[in-house]
Amino acid sequence: MKKLISMITILCLLAALLPAYASIYDPDSQVMYVKTPDGKKLNLREEPDPNARIITQIPYGAEVLMYSDFVGLWVHAQYGMYNGFVKPEFLSDYPPSPFVPPTPRPTARPTAMPTARPTPTPPPTPEELLAREIGAARSLGLVPPGMQAEGNCTWQELDGLITNAIRLKNKNPAAIRNHVYLTLADYQAANAGAQFNIVMRGVAAAEMYGALIDMGEMNPMASHANDPYIADAGNIDLCQQYAGVDLDPGSADWRALPMLDMVTVILDHVSGVSGKPVMTIDADHDFLATHALTRADAILAVSRLYHSLHTGIGMVTVTHYRQANLRAQPSMKAAIVGKVDPGAVYEVIDIPKEGWFHIQLPNGTTAYIAAGMVSFMMN
């Protein structure tokens, strides 16, 4: 009898150790398998609550006996000697394939910060372009010392501008003007000269026509396409009358040519650097030949005339996207004597050997530039 009581006591104690939901026998239970999406172990909890105590963790793929009693979204399960609750979505009817961790994605490199684009420089205004052109004429040595860019140009100032252009073009610092349309005394005695004491535009054009001859263009009339509608002929004829020069078609003196012809030649000349005509007319083709010539007009006109006359074999334009080197000799081993900007235009004196051009610089000196840096146009 005592033995029977002892056995009953032991069985009661073992039953007390099982969880409250343990089932001794459930004909509807079935074996299932742990299949977590990340291959980790499945928590078996004491109560059907995500905050309940974890009894144990069931490995991925392990067998679990799932009972038929559901408690909300939880299922009653048995794993070995442990009895508790799991979420049914982590169980499978069939043994899962071995879990293969996904290939980790390469760490994304930090995106490089876009390079800040420099603020585009606004294009220069027409006034700024003219100021630069006048500054270049000064640097070249065309403008007489002390001559300002404001006000009207005098005969003496125009004479100095043209003389400097002739000296630079002929590389002779002692050269003088041989073809003068009006001397200072002639100009002061002229009808308009005595009244205004400033150079009229028509007279200035005639003086520059003579400068073309002094710079080596023996027949300026042959170097342009004569357009009879390019200027007001009556206005220019009036200027010739003011200058006091008589027309003489049969004369060998170039000054006896119609001033209209000389003005037309000058208007047809264009600077090889700026692309601007030596002198301009307005929309009505009025040259305004009897009007005064401003100092700025005179500087620009003589500078453009100087850059319009080519005495070499051709012209080169720098086409390299960066500055090109100028060298003392036609060789890549020769000393670099300067650099020139893209788009610059220079007169070619000769071609010493294949791949090189001998060019003249605006200051009268010469240098060599590689053919690969430029485009060439023969005169």
C-alpha positions as a LaTeX table, in Angstrom:
\begin{tabular}{lrrr}
\hline
Residue & $x$ (\AA) & $y$ (\AA) & $z$ (\AA) \\
\hline
Met1 & 0.00 & 0.00 & 0.00 \\
Lys2 & 2.81 & 2.39 & 0.89 \\
Lys3 & 4.44 & 1.61 & $-2.50$ \\
Leu4 & 1.23 & 2.49 & $-4.33$ \\
Ile5 & 0.96 & 5.81 & $-2.52$ \\
Ser6 & 4.59 & 6.61 & $-3.35$ \\
Met7 & 4.03 & 5.97 & $-7.08$ \\
Ile8 & 0.92 & 8.18 & $-7.13$ \\
Thr9 & 2.89 & 10.96 & $-5.39$ \\
Ile10 & 5.72 & 10.79 & $-7.97$ \\
Leu11 & 3.29 & 10.92 & $-10.89$ \\
Cys12 & 1.56 & 13.94 & $-9.41$ \\
Leu13 & 4.89 & 15.72 & $-8.99$ \\
Leu14 & 5.87 & 14.99 & $-12.65$ \\
Ala15 & 2.50 & 16.24 & $-13.91$ \\
Ala16 & 3.00 & 19.43 & $-11.91$ \\
Leu17 & 6.28 & 20.04 & $-13.75$ \\
Leu18 & 4.58 & 20.05 & $-17.23$ \\
Pro19 & 3.23 & 23.35 & $-18.61$ \\
Ala20 & $-0.46$ & 23.99 & $-18.16$ \\
Tyr21 & $-1.18$ & 23.50 & $-21.90$ \\
Ala22 & 0.67 & 20.19 & $-22.31$ \\
Ser23 & $-1.30$ & 17.51 & $-24.07$ \\
Ile24 & $-0.76$ & 13.91 & $-23.32$ \\
Tyr25 & $-2.46$ & 12.72 & $-26.47$ \\
Asp26 & $-3.87$ & 14.64 & $-29.47$ \\
Pro27 & $-5.03$ & 12.50 & $-32.43$ \\
Asp28 & $-4.97$ & 15.61 & $-34.71$ \\
Ser29 & $-1.39$ & 16.63 & $-33.95$ \\
Gln30 & 1.15 & 16.56 & $-36.77$ \\
Val31 & 4.88 & 16.82 & $-37.26$ \\
Met32 & 6.11 & 20.05 & $-38.85$ \\
Tyr33 & 9.49 & 21.64 & $-39.43$ \\
Val34 & 11.00 & 24.98 & $-38.44$ \\
Lys35 & 11.49 & 27.25 & $-41.44$ \\
Thr36 & 12.48 & 30.79 & $-40.50$ \\
Pro37 & 13.12 & 33.28 & $-43.34$ \\
Asp38 & 16.55 & 34.22 & $-42.06$ \\
Gly39 & 17.72 & 30.70 & $-41.03$ \\
Lys40 & 17.74 & 31.66 & $-37.34$ \\
Lys41 & 16.30 & 29.62 & $-34.45$ \\
Leu42 & 12.59 & 29.79 & $-33.56$ \\
Asn43 & 11.61 & 30.95 & $-30.08$ \\
Leu44 & 9.36 & 28.56 & $-28.12$ \\
Arg45 & 7.48 & 30.73 & $-25.58$ \\
Glu46 & 5.79 & 29.83 & $-22.33$ \\
Glu47 & 2.61 & 31.70 & $-23.19$ \\
Pro48 & 0.99 & 32.75 & $-26.52$ \\
Asp49 & 2.43 & 36.22 & $-26.14$ \\
Pro50 & 5.43 & 37.83 & $-27.86$ \\
Asn51 & 6.57 & 39.15 & $-24.47$ \\
Ala52 & 6.31 & 35.77 & $-22.70$ \\
Arg53 & 9.36 & 33.94 & $-21.38$ \\
Ile54 & 11.37 & 31.99 & $-23.99$ \\
Ile55 & 11.52 & 28.33 & $-22.94$ \\
Thr56 & 14.05 & 27.32 & $-25.60$ \\
Gln57 & 15.07 & 28.05 & $-29.19$ \\
Ile58 & 14.35 & 25.48 & $-31.92$ \\
Pro59 & 16.98 & 25.16 & $-34.68$ \\
Tyr60 & 16.17 & 25.77 & $-38.34$ \\
Gly61 & 14.80 & 22.52 & $-39.94$ \\
Ala62 & 14.10 & 20.77 & $-36.59$ \\
Glu63 & 10.95 & 18.61 & $-36.13$ \\
Val64 & 8.16 & 20.08 & $-34.03$ \\
Leu65 & 4.95 & 18.37 & $-32.96$ \\
Met66 & 2.15 & 20.80 & $-33.57$ \\
Tyr67 & $-1.06$ & 20.25 & $-31.62$ \\
Ser68 & $-4.50$ & 21.10 & $-32.92$ \\
Asp69 & $-5.34$ & 23.68 & $-30.29$ \\
Phe70 & $-4.72$ & 27.24 & $-31.50$ \\
Val71 & $-4.65$ & 30.20 & $-29.18$ \\
Gly72 & $-5.26$ & 33.30 & $-31.25$ \\
Leu73 & $-2.37$ & 33.59 & $-33.73$ \\
Trp74 & $-0.24$ & 31.10 & $-31.85$ \\
Val75 & $-0.04$ & 27.30 & $-32.06$ \\
His76 & 0.61 & 24.85 & $-29.26$ \\
Ala77 & 3.80 & 22.86 & $-30.03$ \\
Gln78 & 6.08 & 20.25 & $-28.54$ \\
Tyr79 & 9.84 & 20.16 & $-29.14$ \\
Gly80 & 11.59 & 17.29 & $-27.35$ \\
Met81 & 10.84 & 17.69 & $-23.66$ \\
Tyr82 & 9.71 & 21.31 & $-24.13$ \\
Asn83 & 6.09 & 22.34 & $-24.51$ \\
Gly84 & 5.05 & 25.87 & $-25.47$ \\
Phe85 & 3.82 & 28.19 & $-28.18$ \\
Val86 & 5.18 & 29.30 & $-31.58$ \\
Lys87 & 3.93 & 31.31 & $-34.54$ \\
Pro88 & 2.64 & 28.93 & $-37.26$ \\
Glu89 & 4.08 & 30.99 & $-40.12$ \\
Phe90 & 7.52 & 29.74 & $-39.11$ \\
Leu91 & 6.55 & 26.07 & $-39.55$ \\
Ser92 & 6.51 & 24.00 & $-42.76$ \\
Asp93 & 4.88 & 20.66 & $-43.69$ \\
Tyr94 & 8.10 & 19.51 & $-45.31$ \\
Pro95 & 11.75 & 19.61 & $-44.24$ \\
Pro96 & 13.21 & 22.84 & $-45.65$ \\
Ser97 & 16.29 & 22.98 & $-47.85$ \\
Pro98 & 19.47 & 24.00 & $-46.09$ \\
Phe99 & 19.47 & 27.71 & $-45.54$ \\
Val100 & 21.83 & 29.64 & $-47.83$ \\
Pro101 & 22.58 & 33.16 & $-46.65$ \\
Pro102 & 21.97 & 35.73 & $-49.40$ \\
Thr103 & 25.02 & 37.19 & $-51.12$ \\
Pro104 & 25.68 & 40.51 & $-49.43$ \\
Arg105 & 25.33 & 43.49 & $-51.69$ \\
Pro106 & 28.53 & 45.45 & $-52.23$ \\
Thr107 & 28.80 & 48.46 & $-50.05$ \\
Ala108 & 27.68 & 51.40 & $-52.05$ \\
Arg109 & 30.45 & 53.84 & $-52.57$ \\
Pro110 & 29.59 & 57.31 & $-51.44$ \\
Thr111 & 28.36 & 59.33 & $-54.34$ \\
Ala112 & 30.95 & 61.87 & $-55.30$ \\
Met113 & 29.80 & 65.37 & $-54.81$ \\
Pro114 & 29.24 & 66.97 & $-58.19$ \\
Thr115 & 31.96 & 69.37 & $-59.12$ \\
Ala116 & 30.64 & 72.85 & $-58.77$ \\
Arg117 & 30.52 & 74.47 & $-62.14$ \\
Pro118 & 32.10 & 77.89 & $-62.23$ \\
Thr119 & 29.71 & 80.72 & $-62.78$ \\
Pro120 & 29.92 & 81.52 & $-66.50$ \\
Thr121 & 31.62 & 84.79 & $-67.21$ \\
Pro122 & 29.24 & 87.11 & $-69.03$ \\
Pro123 & 30.40 & 88.06 & $-72.52$ \\
Pro124 & 32.13 & 91.44 & $-72.72$ \\
Thr125 & 30.02 & 94.40 & $-73.71$ \\
Pro126 & 30.77 & 96.27 & $-76.97$ \\
Glu127 & 32.30 & 99.05 & $-74.89$ \\
Glu128 & 34.61 & 96.57 & $-73.13$ \\
Leu129 & 35.67 & 95.05 & $-76.47$ \\
Leu130 & 36.57 & 98.50 & $-77.83$ \\
Ala131 & 38.50 & 99.33 & $-74.65$ \\
Arg132 & 40.46 & 96.08 & $-75.01$ \\
Glu133 & 41.22 & 96.82 & $-78.65$ \\
Ile134 & 42.49 & 100.29 & $-77.77$ \\
Gly135 & 44.59 & 98.79 & $-74.95$ \\
Ala136 & 46.11 & 96.28 & $-77.39$ \\
Ala137 & 47.00 & 99.14 & $-79.76$ \\
Arg138 & 48.79 & 100.90 & $-76.92$ \\
Ser139 & 50.68 & 97.72 & $-75.98$ \\
Leu140 & 51.69 & 97.27 & $-79.60$ \\
Gly141 & 53.21 & 100.73 & $-79.69$ \\
Leu142 & 50.83 & 102.31 & $-82.20$ \\
Val143 & 49.51 & 105.07 & $-79.95$ \\
Pro144 & 51.77 & 108.11 & $-79.48$ \\
Pro145 & 52.82 & 108.67 & $-75.85$ \\
Gly146 & 50.33 & 110.78 & $-73.91$ \\
Met147 & 47.52 & 110.45 & $-76.46$ \\
Gln148 & 44.16 & 110.00 & $-74.76$ \\
Ala149 & 41.18 & 108.06 & $-76.06$ \\
Glu150 & 38.68 & 110.83 & $-75.32$ \\
Gly151 & 37.91 & 113.86 & $-77.44$ \\
Asn152 & 38.58 & 114.62 & $-81.11$ \\
Cys153 & 41.76 & 113.64 & $-82.93$ \\
Thr154 & 44.10 & 116.31 & $-84.26$ \\
Trp155 & 46.14 & 116.08 & $-87.46$ \\
Gln156 & 49.32 & 115.67 & $-85.40$ \\
Glu157 & 47.88 & 112.73 & $-83.45$ \\
Leu158 & 46.68 & 110.96 & $-86.61$ \\
Asp159 & 50.11 & 111.55 & $-88.16$ \\
Gly160 & 51.72 & 109.91 & $-85.10$ \\
Leu161 & 49.39 & 106.90 & $-85.26$ \\
Ile162 & 49.98 & 106.30 & $-88.95$ \\
Thr163 & 53.75 & 106.82 & $-88.67$ \\
Asn164 & 53.96 & 104.24 & $-85.87$ \\
Ala165 & 51.96 & 101.74 & $-87.96$ \\
Ile166 & 54.35 & 102.20 & $-90.90$ \\
Arg167 & 57.39 & 101.77 & $-88.67$ \\
Leu168 & 56.05 & 98.60 & $-87.08$ \\
Lys169 & 54.95 & 97.08 & $-90.39$ \\
Asn170 & 58.27 & 97.84 & $-92.10$ \\
Lys171 & 60.35 & 97.02 & $-88.99$ \\
Asn172 & 62.07 & 100.38 & $-89.38$ \\
Pro173 & 61.92 & 102.67 & $-86.31$ \\
Ala174 & 63.11 & 105.63 & $-88.42$ \\
Ala175 & 60.53 & 105.33 & $-91.23$ \\
Ile176 & 58.47 & 108.40 & $-92.12$ \\
Arg177 & 55.30 & 108.98 & $-94.09$ \\
Asn178 & 56.03 & 109.43 & $-97.78$ \\
His179 & 52.43 & 109.50 & $-98.97$ \\
Val180 & 50.69 & 112.34 & $-97.15$ \\
Tyr181 & 47.31 & 113.52 & $-98.38$ \\
Leu182 & 47.50 & 116.89 & $-96.59$ \\
Thr183 & 50.48 & 118.29 & $-94.73$ \\
Leu184 & 49.74 & 120.09 & $-91.47$ \\
Ala185 & 50.06 & 123.41 & $-93.26$ \\
Asp186 & 47.75 & 122.21 & $-96.04$ \\
Tyr187 & 45.22 & 120.98 & $-93.53$ \\
Gln188 & 45.26 & 124.18 & $-91.53$ \\
Ala189 & 44.73 & 126.15 & $-94.74$ \\
Ala190 & 41.84 & 123.93 & $-95.87$ \\
Asn191 & 38.28 & 125.17 & $-95.61$ \\
Ala192 & 37.27 & 122.79 & $-92.81$ \\
Gly193 & 40.67 & 122.53 & $-91.18$ \\
Ala194 & 40.87 & 126.23 & $-90.45$ \\
Gln195 & 37.43 & 126.19 & $-88.92$ \\
Phe196 & 37.61 & 123.03 & $-86.78$ \\
Asn197 & 41.35 & 122.26 & $-86.44$ \\
Ile198 & 40.40 & 118.55 & $-86.21$ \\
Val199 & 40.84 & 115.74 & $-88.69$ \\
Met200 & 37.77 & 115.12 & $-90.84$ \\
Arg201 & 36.85 & 111.47 & $-91.42$ \\
Gly202 & 37.27 & 111.76 & $-95.19$ \\
Val203 & 40.74 & 113.27 & $-94.82$ \\
Ala204 & 41.64 & 110.57 & $-92.28$ \\
Ala205 & 40.59 & 107.86 & $-94.77$ \\
Ala206 & 42.73 & 109.49 & $-97.47$ \\
Glu207 & 45.71 & 109.65 & $-95.08$ \\
Met208 & 45.31 & 105.92 & $-94.32$ \\
Tyr209 & 45.08 & 105.20 & $-98.06$ \\
Gly210 & 48.55 & 106.75 & $-98.35$ \\
Ala211 & 49.68 & 104.68 & $-95.36$ \\
Leu212 & 48.76 & 101.50 & $-97.26$ \\
Ile213 & 51.24 & 102.48 & $-99.95$ \\
Asp214 & 53.91 & 103.25 & $-97.35$ \\
Met215 & 53.33 & 99.85 & $-95.72$ \\
Gly216 & 53.97 & 98.01 & $-98.98$ \\
Glu217 & 50.64 & 97.83 & $-100.81$ \\
Met218 & 51.61 & 99.40 & $-104.11$ \\
Asn219 & 48.14 & 99.42 & $-105.66$ \\
Pro220 & 45.48 & 99.63 & $-102.93$ \\
Met221 & 42.72 & 99.94 & $-105.54$ \\
Ala222 & 43.35 & 96.37 & $-106.66$ \\
Ser223 & 42.88 & 94.92 & $-103.17$ \\
His224 & 39.16 & 95.49 & $-102.64$ \\
Ala225 & 35.75 & 94.96 & $-104.23$ \\
Asn226 & 34.40 & 98.39 & $-105.08$ \\
Asp227 & 30.79 & 98.81 & $-103.95$ \\
Pro228 & 29.34 & 102.09 & $-105.30$ \\
Tyr229 & 26.60 & 101.98 & $-102.65$ \\
Ile230 & 28.90 & 101.62 & $-99.69$ \\
Ala231 & 28.82 & 105.30 & $-98.77$ \\
Asp232 & 27.17 & 108.57 & $-99.64$ \\
Ala233 & 29.20 & 109.84 & $-102.59$ \\
Gly234 & 27.86 & 113.40 & $-102.29$ \\
Asn235 & 28.97 & 113.67 & $-98.68$ \\
Ile236 & 32.47 & 112.46 & $-99.53$ \\
Asp237 & 32.77 & 114.79 & $-102.52$ \\
Leu238 & 31.92 & 117.65 & $-100.17$ \\
Cys239 & 34.73 & 116.56 & $-97.85$ \\
Gln240 & 37.18 & 116.61 & $-100.75$ \\
Gln241 & 36.10 & 120.16 & $-101.52$ \\
Tyr242 & 36.69 & 121.17 & $-97.90$ \\
Ala243 & 40.16 & 119.60 & $-98.07$ \\
Gly244 & 40.96 & 121.85 & $-101.03$ \\
Val245 & 42.26 & 119.06 & $-103.32$ \\
Asp246 & 41.26 & 119.26 & $-106.98$ \\
Leu247 & 40.31 & 116.18 & $-108.95$ \\
Asp248 & 42.58 & 115.41 & $-111.87$ \\
Pro249 & 41.80 & 111.99 & $-113.40$ \\
Gly250 & 44.86 & 112.14 & $-115.66$ \\
Ser251 & 47.32 & 113.04 & $-112.90$ \\
Ala252 & 49.95 & 110.59 & $-111.66$ \\
Asp253 & 49.56 & 112.06 & $-108.17$ \\
Trp254 & 47.53 & 109.62 & $-106.05$ \\
Arg255 & 46.06 & 112.54 & $-104.11$ \\
Ala256 & 44.14 & 113.58 & $-107.22$ \\
Leu257 & 42.09 & 110.39 & $-107.07$ \\
Pro258 & 38.42 & 110.81 & $-106.14$ \\
Met259 & 38.17 & 110.69 & $-102.35$ \\
Leu260 & 35.22 & 108.29 & $-102.78$ \\
Asp261 & 37.63 & 105.70 & $-104.21$ \\
Met262 & 40.05 & 106.11 & $-101.32$ \\
Val263 & 37.28 & 105.93 & $-98.71$ \\
Thr264 & 35.86 & 102.80 & $-100.34$ \\
Val265 & 39.27 & 101.10 & $-100.19$ \\
Ile266 & 39.61 & 101.90 & $-96.50$ \\
Leu267 & 36.08 & 100.74 & $-95.73$ \\
Asp268 & 36.85 & 97.42 & $-97.43$ \\
His269 & 39.85 & 96.69 & $-95.21$ \\
Val270 & 39.14 & 94.49 & $-92.18$ \\
Ser271 & 41.36 & 93.71 & $-89.20$ \\
Gly272 & 42.69 & 90.16 & $-89.22$ \\
Val273 & 42.59 & 90.17 & $-85.40$ \\
Ser274 & 39.23 & 91.66 & $-84.40$ \\
Gly275 & 37.41 & 91.08 & $-87.69$ \\
Lys276 & 36.21 & 94.70 & $-87.60$ \\
Pro277 & 36.34 & 97.08 & $-90.58$ \\
Val278 & 38.88 & 99.89 & $-90.46$ \\
Met279 & 36.15 & 102.54 & $-90.59$ \\
Thr280 & 32.39 & 102.18 & $-90.50$ \\
Ile281 & 29.25 & 103.73 & $-91.93$ \\
Asp282 & 25.76 & 103.95 & $-90.50$ \\
Ala283 & 22.60 & 102.17 & $-91.63$ \\
Asp284 & 21.87 & 104.86 & $-94.23$ \\
His285 & 25.33 & 104.47 & $-95.81$ \\
Asp286 & 26.32 & 107.88 & $-94.51$ \\
Phe287 & 30.06 & 108.08 & $-93.97$ \\
Leu288 & 29.70 & 111.56 & $-92.46$ \\
Ala289 & 32.98 & 112.47 & $-94.06$ \\
Thr290 & 32.93 & 116.10 & $-92.91$ \\
His291 & 32.50 & 115.16 & $-89.27$ \\
Ala292 & 35.37 & 115.17 & $-86.83$ \\
Leu293 & 37.30 & 111.98 & $-86.14$ \\
Thr294 & 37.40 & 111.06 & $-82.45$ \\
Arg295 & 40.61 & 109.86 & $-80.87$ \\
Ala296 & 39.04 & 106.46 & $-80.15$ \\
Asp297 & 37.97 & 106.17 & $-83.81$ \\
Ala298 & 41.46 & 107.10 & $-84.97$ \\
Ile299 & 43.23 & 104.58 & $-82.70$ \\
Leu300 & 40.87 & 101.79 & $-83.72$ \\
Ala301 & 41.06 & 102.66 & $-87.42$ \\
Val302 & 44.86 & 102.73 & $-87.63$ \\
Ser303 & 45.18 & 99.58 & $-85.50$ \\
Arg304 & 42.72 & 97.71 & $-87.73$ \\
Leu305 & 44.45 & 99.02 & $-90.85$ \\
Tyr306 & 47.78 & 97.73 & $-89.51$ \\
His307 & 46.26 & 94.28 & $-88.85$ \\
Ser308 & 44.53 & 94.21 & $-92.24$ \\
Leu309 & 47.65 & 94.45 & $-94.41$ \\
His310 & 49.49 & 91.16 & $-94.89$ \\
Thr311 & 52.94 & 91.26 & $-96.40$ \\
Gly312 & 53.86 & 87.63 & $-95.59$ \\
Ile313 & 52.99 & 84.39 & $-97.37$ \\
Gly314 & 49.86 & 83.75 & $-95.35$ \\
Met315 & 48.17 & 83.77 & $-91.97$ \\
Val316 & 47.87 & 81.21 & $-89.18$ \\
Thr317 & 45.10 & 80.98 & $-86.59$ \\
Val318 & 45.78 & 79.21 & $-83.28$ \\
Thr319 & 43.35 & 76.28 & $-83.18$ \\
His320 & 44.73 & 74.44 & $-80.14$ \\
Tyr321 & 42.24 & 74.38 & $-77.25$ \\
Arg322 & 44.91 & 75.66 & $-74.86$ \\
Gln323 & 47.70 & 78.19 & $-75.18$ \\
Ala324 & 50.33 & 77.25 & $-77.75$ \\
Asn325 & 54.09 & 77.63 & $-77.22$ \\
Leu326 & 56.21 & 79.99 & $-79.27$ \\
Arg327 & 59.80 & 78.83 & $-79.72$ \\
Ala328 & 63.08 & 80.49 & $-80.60$ \\
Gln329 & 63.80 & 77.90 & $-83.33$ \\
Pro330 & 61.65 & 75.45 & $-85.35$ \\
Ser331 & 62.22 & 72.59 & $-82.91$ \\
Met332 & 60.44 & 71.14 & $-79.90$ \\
Lys333 & 63.77 & 71.27 & $-78.11$ \\
Ala334 & 64.16 & 75.02 & $-78.68$ \\
Ala335 & 63.53 & 77.52 & $-75.90$ \\
Ile336 & 59.96 & 78.67 & $-75.32$ \\
Val337 & 59.85 & 82.43 & $-75.86$ \\
Gly338 & 56.13 & 82.99 & $-75.28$ \\
Lys339 & 52.61 & 81.60 & $-75.37$ \\
Val340 & 49.64 & 82.56 & $-77.53$ \\
Asp341 & 45.93 & 82.17 & $-76.92$ \\
Pro342 & 43.46 & 80.07 & $-78.94$ \\
Gly343 & 41.98 & 82.07 & $-81.80$ \\
Ala344 & 44.95 & 84.46 & $-82.15$ \\
Val345 & 45.94 & 85.31 & $-85.75$ \\
Tyr346 & 49.53 & 85.88 & $-86.94$ \\
Glu347 & 51.28 & 86.65 & $-90.19$ \\
Val348 & 53.53 & 83.92 & $-91.60$ \\
Ile349 & 56.92 & 85.13 & $-92.78$ \\
Asp350 & 58.09 & 81.79 & $-94.12$ \\
Ile351 & 57.87 & 78.03 & $-93.60$ \\
Pro352 & 61.41 & 77.01 & $-92.57$ \\
Lys353 & 60.70 & 73.29 & $-92.58$ \\
Glu354 & 57.80 & 70.88 & $-92.53$ \\
Gly355 & 55.70 & 71.16 & $-89.38$ \\
Trp356 & 56.71 & 74.71 & $-88.45$ \\
Phe357 & 55.69 & 78.28 & $-89.27$ \\
His358 & 57.83 & 81.38 & $-88.79$ \\
Ile359 & 55.40 & 84.09 & $-87.62$ \\
Gln360 & 55.54 & 87.79 & $-86.90$ \\
Leu361 & 54.21 & 89.00 & $-83.55$ \\
Pro362 & 52.37 & 92.30 & $-83.07$ \\
Asn363 & 55.40 & 93.90 & $-81.40$ \\
Gly364 & 57.50 & 93.30 & $-84.54$ \\
Thr365 & 59.48 & 90.33 & $-83.21$ \\
Thr366 & 59.24 & 86.86 & $-84.71$ \\
Ala367 & 58.94 & 83.31 & $-83.36$ \\
Tyr368 & 58.18 & 79.76 & $-84.48$ \\
Ile369 & 54.99 & 77.79 & $-83.86$ \\
Ala370 & 54.24 & 74.11 & $-84.53$ \\
Ala371 & 51.89 & 73.42 & $-87.43$ \\
Gly372 & 49.78 & 71.14 & $-85.27$ \\
Met373 & 48.76 & 74.13 & $-83.15$ \\
Val374 & 47.36 & 76.27 & $-86.00$ \\
Ser375 & 45.43 & 76.40 & $-89.25$ \\
Phe376 & 47.13 & 78.05 & $-92.22$ \\
Met377 & 45.70 & 80.20 & $-95.01$ \\
Met378 & 47.92 & 81.31 & $-97.86$ \\
Asn379 & 47.70 & 84.90 & $-99.08$ \\
\hline
\end{tabular}
